[in-house]
Amino acid sequence: MFRLRSSNFLVFIRTCIFNFYIYFVLLFISQVASVNLKELNCCTKSSGSCRKACEQLPLVTLALNSTLREQRISELKTYCPPQLMSFWKCLNETVQEINKGESWSGRACCQMTLSERCQFSCITATSKQDLQHFCRQSDELDFFTCSSECAAIAASVAVDYRGYCAALGYIGAPGEVQCRSDAIQCPAPVSPHCMGVTPPGACCPICAGALRILYSQKQVDRALYALRGSAMSALSVHVVLKALERQVQTAQCSVRGHLTLELDLLVLLVPTSNEPSTVQLEACLQEAEKLAALITNTSPRIVSELSLSPLIAAQVVHTQVASSAHTVLVGSASVTLLALILLLRFN
């Protein structure tokens, strides 16, 4: 009995020591992060008119506009003399950090942050991982939603709703609202004349011209063998979508898409406007039909480009979206395409 109690006591002591160790490690990390963030606020290293002019700088605007950033920093020299070496050193280091993250898609959402700590971290971040010490998703929900949407658009992926990510939709089911969760609210169609599709595995229908494209795996393998690793990125899904976008002749339509679980490529021609007119919607539908015709007819515009040459068949799949029920009325297009997939796979 005594040995059993002693063993339990030792386990308790070890658990307490481990918990205290984890606590102090996390406390140390948070303190270091706070110091680094504080050093980025260069206005505290100045005084008088210099500090006042520094505090009036719109940091988010300057981070998004490099030309305006250079102009405002040049104007700052009127109030801040070169003798403020610590201030200018801090400012130059901050500008260098801002320049490093210019390619990060989430920077456009920095103006939606609520806390100053998160905002400073956002304008100097190079990726979403740099925000984990300063931005809490529970406190900055709008910011994280915006950054996820920007990242999707940068990757040429369509967004069907705004909110927490949840891939709950069915594959091969009728194109309608697939997610019945109260946490997911599908937006109403942008137009009563909306034509669109619910992507496989998605929750909500999207108003866009839509087509599903088959590709030849043998042609992909031949191209990869010829390239031998020198330019394998030329056959990625993102590059293929960008190549298809170059074939689109209407500026009001953007190409979005992704590789589905059925091993075909879903391509959407999405209007660039948040409130597209009937003419713009119709233009995107026509562009989708043109792309399908170019691929099906083996047009020289398709086969002459390396990234598009493996595309062998395409079918238009957009149909009428019911504005009242928020559903899509789908005919037999998906069934026909599935039959074509099976025919090509087994032949």
N, C-alpha and C positions, 0 to 999 in steps of 0.2 A: 504493500500500500504506500509506504514511504517513497519507494522508488518511482512509483507511478506519479505521485504528486510532484516530486522533484523534476521529473521529465516534463510535466506540463508547465511547471514554473519556468524552466529553461526555455521552452518554446515561447512562452509569453514574453520573456526578457528579450529574446532574439527578435521577435516581431516588433516590439517597441523600438529597439535600436534601429531596425531597418526602416520603420516609418519615420523616425526622427531624421535619419540620413536622407531619405527621399525629400522630406520637407525642407531641409536646409539646402539641398541641391537646387530645388525649384526656386527657393527664395533667392539664392545667389544668381541664378539665371535671370530672374525678373529684375534684380537690381542692376545687373550688367546691361540688360536691354533698356532699362530706364535711363541709365547714364548715356548710352549711345544715342537714344532718341533725344535726350536733352541737348546733347552737343550739336545736333542738327539745327536747333533753333538758334540761329546765329544772331538774332536781334538782341539777345541778352548780353552779347559781348560788345555792345555799343551803348551810347547814351545820347541824350539831348535830341537835336533835330535828326541825327543819323538814325537813332533807334525809332523815332516816330515814322520816318520815311520807310524804314525797313519793315515795320509792323503793318504798313499799308500795302505791302506787296501782295497781290493775289497769287498765292503759291500754286494753287491748282491750275489757274489759267496760264501761269508761266511754264508749268510743267508740260502743258498740252501744246503750247505755242513757242517754238524755239526762237522765232524772229522777235516776238514780243519780249521774250526772256532777255535777249541780248540788249534790246532797247531800254528796258526798265533798269537793268543792272548798270548800263552806261549812265542813265540819269541819276542813279544812286551815288555816283562819284561826286556829284555836286554837294551832297550833304555829308558824305563819309570820306574823310581825308585818308590818304595812303598810310598815315601813321597808325591807324587802327589795324595793325597787322593781324592780330588774333581774329578780328571780325572778318577781314577779307580772306584769310586762310580758311576759316570755317565756311564762308560763302562759296569759295571756289571748290572746296571739297563737296559741298552740297550739290552744286551744279554738275560736278562730275558724276555723282551718284544718280542724279536725274537723267543725265545723258545715257547712262548705262541701261536704263530701263525703258528707253523710248519705243522699243519694239514690243513691249508687253501690252497685250490687248486690254487688260483691265484698268489701265491708267485713265481711260475715258470716263470711268465711274468714280474717280476719286472725289469729285464734287458731291457725291451722295453720302460720304462718310459723316458720322455724327460727332465723333470725338476728335480732338486735335492730335492725339497720339496715333490714331488710325490714319488720319489724313497725312501726317508726316511720313508714316511708313509706306503709304500707298504711292506717293509721288516719287519715292526713291526705290521702290521695289522693282525687281527684275522678273519675278514670278509670284504666283499665289502663295507659295511656301514662305515667302519673306514676311507675310502678314500675320503669321500664327502667334507671335508674341504680343502684338499690339491691337489686333482686330478680332473681336468675338463675333461669331456668326449670329448668336442669339441677340446681340445688341445692334448689329449692322446688317440686318436682313436685306434691306433694299440694296445696299452696296454689294453684298455677295450675290444676290440675284442678278444685278446688272453685270457684274464681272463675269459670271457664268454665261450670260447671254452674249456678251462681247466675245468671249473665248469661242463660243459656238459659231458665231458669225465669222470670226477670223479663220476658223477651220472649215468654213463653207458648209456648216451643218444647220439645218432648219430648226427653229424653236416653235413648238406647238402651244406652249402655255408658259406663264411666269409663276414660279413658285419652287418648292422643293422638288428635286429630281426624283422621278419614280417611273421606271419603265414597266408598266403593268399591263400594257395592251396585248392583245392576242395577235398571233401570226396567222394570216390567211382568213381571218374573220371579216365580216362586212365592215366597210369603212365608216365607222360611226364613233361616238364617244365611248372609249373602251374603259375608262377609269371611273368607277362609281364612288371613289373616296371623297369625303367631305373636304379634305385638305386640298383637293385639286379642282379648280374651277376653270373649265374650258372657256376661252373668250368667245364672244358672239362673232359670227362671220362678219368680215369687214364690209360686205355688200350683200344685199338681197339677191343679187345675181351671181353669187360666188360659186365658182367651180373649184374643186380641190380634191384632196385625198387624205386619208388617215394613214400615215406611214406604218409599216409593219412593226409592232411592238410599241408604238406611240400611244398617247392618251387621247389627243384631240385632233380634229380635222384641220387642215391648213389650206387656205385659199391660194392656189397656185396651179400653174400648168405642171402636170406630172407625167413622167414616163419611167418605165423600168427597162433597164438595158442589160443584155446578156453579153458576156465577153468570152473569148476563147482562151482557156488556160494553156493550151499548147502554144499559142502565139505569145503569150506572156512568158512562158518558159524559154522559148526561142530568143526573145528579146533580152531576157536576163542572162542567157548564156552568151549572147553576142556582146553585151555590155560588160560581163564578167566583173560586176561590182563597181565599175567606174562611175556609173550614173544610174544606179538602181532606183534612186528617188524619182526618176522620170516616169515611173509606172505606179506611183502611189495614188490613192483615191483623191487626195487633195489636188495633185497635179492634173489628173484627168478632169476634175470638175473645173479647174481654171482653164484648161484647154477647151472644154465645151463652152465656157463663158465667152471665149474669144469668137466662137461661131455665132453668138447671139448678136443680132443687129439692132435690138431695141435697148436704149439706155435705161429705161424704166424697169428692167427685169434683171434680177440677180440669180445666179445659179447656186443652188444648195443641194446637198445630197449626202448619202452615206451607203456603205456596203451592208446589205441586209443579211439576215441569217439564212435566207434562201439562196445565198451566193450570187445574187444579181445586184445591180447598182440602181438605187432609186434616186432620180434626179428631179428636182423641183425648180420651176421658174417662178420665183417669188417677186411680187411688186416691191420696188424700193420704197414706196410711200406707205406710211402707216394707215392712211385713208385713201386707197387707190380708187380711181374712177372706173366706170364700166369699160371705158376705152383701154385703160392701162391693164385691167384684168384680161380683157380679150386679147391684147397684144402678147401677154405672157403665155396664154393658151396657144396662140398661133406659133410662137417661138418654140414651144415644146413639141408641137406637131412637126415643125420644120426639122428640128433635131432628130426626131424619130425617123423622118423620111430620109435624111442624109445618111443615117447609120444603116437603115434597112436596105437602101439602094446602093450601098458601098460607094459613096461619093468620094471623089479624089480629095476633097477638103477634109475627110476623115482619115482615109487610109494613108495619106501622105504625111501625117503627123504621128510620131512614134507613140506618144501616150494614148492616142485614140485608135490606133490601128488594131488593137485586140477586140474592139467593140464590133459585134457581129449581128445583133438584132435588137430591136427596140419596139416598145408598144406604149401607146398613150393610155393612161389609167385615171385621169381626172374625170370626175363626174359632178353632178349638181349637189351642192351642199344645202340642206334644208335649214333655213334661218330660224324657223320656229322651234324645231325639235333639236337643233344643234347636232344633227346627224348628217351622214353622207349616204346618199342612195347609190349603191354600187351594183353594177350589173355583173356580167360574166367575164369582165376583162381580166381580173386576177386569176380566175380559173383557167382561162385560155393561156395566160402567161405561164402558170404553173405547169400546165400540160406541155407547153413548149420547152420549159426547163427540163422536165423529165425526159422528153424525147431526145434533146441534145445531149443530156448526160449519159444516157444508156446506148447511144449510137456512136 
